[in-house]
Amino acid sequence: MRKLRQILLTEYIGAIIIGFLLAQALAATISTIVQTISFYMEGRTRSSVFGGRAGFEFGALVPPAISVILEVLIAFVLIYWLYWSGDAGTEVEAKTKPETQA
């Protein structure tokens, strides 16, 4: 786990993954909000001779909400593991010290 953590930190792969997860969560949130507003606006402007339209199903918001919550949670767990854990300072100090070879 230490080697994996070191690779994710030094090669900026961890930062790229965190950025991707947060961007994906933001895009899903915006998409869900736009779909909800679109459904509401469409229902207000259209009326049919054959009857009213069914109401908005709030159950359709559950899968995107769960996806957003999981993506943000994973991103914050990665942030904590990579940057805020206890021994992060010792690894940074080890990198900045010049290596001496005998």
ZADRENKE-93931 format. One record per residue (C-alpha): x, y, z; residue number from 1. Coordinates in pm, 1 decimal, padded with zeros to 6 digits. Layout:
+----------+----------+----------+-------+
|        X |        Y |        Z | tormi |
+----------+----------+----------+-------+
|        X |        Y |        Z |   NUM |
...
+----------+----------+----------+-------+
This chain:
+----------+----------+----------+-------+
|        X |        Y |        Z | tormi |
+----------+----------+----------+-------+
|  00000.0 |  00000.0 |  00000.0 |     1 |
|  00287.9 |  00236.6 |  00073.3 |     2 |
|  00436.8 |  00183.8 | -00273.2 |     3 |
|  00097.9 |  00242.9 | -00437.6 |     4 |
|  00049.8 |  00558.9 | -00234.1 |     5 |
|  00395.5 |  00683.9 | -00327.8 |     6 |
|  00328.5 |  00624.2 | -00698.9 |     7 |
| -00008.9 |  00800.5 | -00680.6 |     8 |
|  00154.0 |  01098.6 | -00508.8 |     9 |
|  00470.7 |  01139.4 | -00712.8 |    10 |
|  00325.7 |  01077.9 | -01058.7 |    11 |
|  00016.9 |  01297.0 | -01000.1 |    12 |
| -00207.6 |  01004.3 | -01087.8 |    13 |
| -00392.6 |  01049.5 | -00760.0 |    14 |
| -00465.9 |  01414.7 | -00836.7 |    15 |
| -00592.1 |  01322.2 | -01183.0 |    16 |
| -00821.5 |  01053.6 | -01038.8 |    17 |
| -00955.8 |  01292.0 | -00774.0 |    18 |
| -01017.5 |  01560.7 | -01035.9 |    19 |
| -01195.4 |  01313.6 | -01261.9 |    20 |
| -01420.5 |  01191.3 | -00980.4 |    21 |
| -01515.7 |  01543.5 | -00874.2 |    22 |
| -01578.8 |  01649.2 | -01235.7 |    23 |
| -01797.0 |  01342.0 | -01289.8 |    24 |
| -01995.9 |  01420.5 | -00973.7 |    25 |
| -02042.3 |  01782.7 | -01082.9 |    26 |
| -02155.2 |  01677.5 | -01430.9 |    27 |
| -02405.1 |  01427.0 | -01288.7 |    28 |
| -02542.4 |  01689.3 | -01050.1 |    29 |
| -02587.4 |  01945.8 | -01326.7 |    30 |
| -02744.8 |  01684.8 | -01555.2 |    31 |
| -02994.1 |  01580.8 | -01288.2 |    32 |
| -03090.8 |  01940.1 | -01215.4 |    33 |
| -03135.6 |  02018.4 | -01585.5 |    34 |
| -03347.3 |  01706.0 | -01640.7 |    35 |
| -03570.7 |  01795.7 | -01347.5 |    36 |
| -03619.0 |  02153.8 | -01466.9 |    37 |
| -03680.8 |  02034.7 | -01823.0 |    38 |
| -03944.6 |  01787.5 | -01707.7 |    39 |
| -04116.0 |  02056.0 | -01500.9 |    40 |
| -04113.6 |  02314.2 | -01780.8 |    41 |
| -04237.5 |  02062.8 | -02038.2 |    42 |
| -04523.0 |  01959.6 | -01812.9 |    43 |
| -04634.6 |  02317.7 | -01769.1 |    44 |
| -04641.4 |  02403.3 | -02138.2 |    45 |
| -04801.2 |  02090.5 | -02278.3 |    46 |
| -05152.9 |  01978.9 | -02219.1 |    47 |
| -05326.5 |  01693.4 | -02390.5 |    48 |
| -05683.2 |  01621.4 | -02486.4 |    49 |
| -05637.9 |  01264.0 | -02366.3 |    50 |
| -05558.2 |  01351.5 | -02010.9 |    51 |
| -05293.8 |  01488.4 | -01787.7 |    52 |
| -04940.7 |  01381.4 | -01773.3 |    53 |
| -04809.0 |  01165.6 | -01493.5 |    54 |
| -04620.8 |  01351.0 | -01223.1 |    55 |
| -04247.8 |  01356.1 | -01184.1 |    56 |
| -04111.2 |  01036.7 | -01038.1 |    57 |
| -03867.4 |  01129.6 | -00767.4 |    58 |
| -03744.5 |  00771.2 | -00765.6 |    59 |
| -03561.0 |  00857.1 | -01086.5 |    60 |
| -03338.1 |  01092.4 | -00885.4 |    61 |
| -03212.3 |  00818.7 | -00654.1 |    62 |
| -02955.9 |  00646.2 | -00883.3 |    63 |
| -02784.6 |  00971.2 | -00989.4 |    64 |
| -02784.7 |  01092.0 | -00628.1 |    65 |
| -02622.6 |  00770.2 | -00509.4 |    66 |
| -02366.5 |  00797.1 | -00788.1 |    67 |
| -02277.7 |  01155.5 | -00692.5 |    68 |
| -02250.8 |  01068.2 | -00323.8 |    69 |
| -02023.4 |  00770.8 | -00392.4 |    70 |
| -01798.7 |  00965.1 | -00630.3 |    71 |
| -01755.0 |  01253.0 | -00384.3 |    72 |
| -01700.0 |  01011.2 | -00095.8 |    73 |
| -01431.6 |  00819.0 | -00287.4 |    74 |
| -01263.4 |  01145.4 | -00389.4 |    75 |
| -01247.2 |  01266.3 | -00028.5 |    76 |
| -01120.4 |  00929.3 |  00093.5 |    77 |
| -00844.1 |  00948.5 | -00167.5 |    78 |
| -00763.1 |  01306.2 | -00066.6 |    79 |
| -00739.7 |  01204.1 |  00296.5 |    80 |
| -00533.1 |  00893.7 |  00223.0 |    81 |
| -00292.5 |  01064.7 | -00013.2 |    82 |
| -00248.0 |  01410.1 |  00137.2 |    83 |
| -00373.0 |  01427.7 |  00496.4 |    84 |
| -00269.0 |  01100.8 |  00654.4 |    85 |
| -00014.9 |  01097.4 |  00936.5 |    86 |
|  00301.9 |  00990.0 |  00759.6 |    87 |
|  00267.8 |  01217.9 |  00455.7 |    88 |
|  00517.0 |  01463.7 |  00602.2 |    89 |
|  00789.5 |  01203.2 |  00642.1 |    90 |
|  00764.8 |  01103.3 |  00276.1 |    91 |
|  00790.8 |  01464.2 |  00162.6 |    92 |
|  01094.9 |  01517.0 |  00384.9 |    93 |
|  01255.4 |  01202.7 |  00246.7 |    94 |
|  01210.8 |  01333.3 | -00108.4 |    95 |
|  01363.0 |  01673.3 | -00035.2 |    96 |
|  01674.7 |  01541.8 |  00137.2 |    97 |
|  01966.6 |  01488.0 | -00098.7 |    98 |
|  02060.6 |  01126.6 | -00132.9 |    99 |
|  02417.5 |  01040.4 | -00047.6 |   100 |
|  02579.5 |  00740.9 | -00200.2 |   101 |
|  02873.2 |  00566.9 | -00038.6 |   102 |
+----------+----------+----------+-------+
